[in-house]
Amino acid sequence: MSMLTPPGMGGKYKVTGAAYPRMTRPRRRRRIVLVVLGSIIGLALIAYGAVQLIDVFGGGADKRKTAAAAKDCATPAPKAGSTAAAAPKVVLPPPGGITVNVYNATPRAGLAKAVGDELKSRGFVIGKVGNAPADFDKKVPGAGILVGSPQTDKAAFSVLGTNLAGATQQTDARETGDIDLILGDAFKELTPKADADKALAALANPQPAPAKKC
């Protein structure tokens, strides 16, 4: 029996002196550290979520949007006399500077002459008057078509168009500045002169965009 073996013990409890029981550090401290770290992270997530809920239900996002809109509206508006306060005027050719050829594409006799006389009384220069060319005769279902050169001033189309609502526009190979007014099956009458004058004034003096409402 070894001197290291207590009296009365032997067998598997016998200490021979060649081997000693290994002593290991308890793992309890590591477990405690992990639990503490997990608790801190959990509390942080809960606090962040609470802040987000308070922001949503407390109207924090709406308040920020309102503040941004107020900042935009705080920009001083341009003075009434400044160039930015009103849209620039558009230079339109006068009716006396537009030559109109009036053609009748409907079965109604004398329509081209009647319309040409009315346009002449409104200041337009009337060129040719008669039945529509074969390409258009009895083939215009709408109120009318305005036909001109690709180089024709677009403003001239607009001025003439104020006298016939619903007229469409086309171009052909002509090199002159005159415009054909081809009357279609849906034509009833020219736009009343008072309404045409208002539409013409609106073209010449476009209204500025409405100010932003705050």
Secondary structure, 3 states (H helix, E strand, C coil): CCCCCCCCCCHHHCCCCCCCCCCCCCCHHHHHHHHHHHHHHHHHHHHHHHHHHHHHHCCHHHHHHHHHHHHHHCCCCCCCCCHHHCCCCCCCCCHHHCEEEEEECCCCCCHHHHHHHHHHHCCCEEEEEEECCCCCCCCCCCCEEEEECCCCCHHHHHHHHCCCCCCEEEECCCCCCCEEEEECCCCCCCCCHHHHHHHHHHHHCCCCCCCCCC
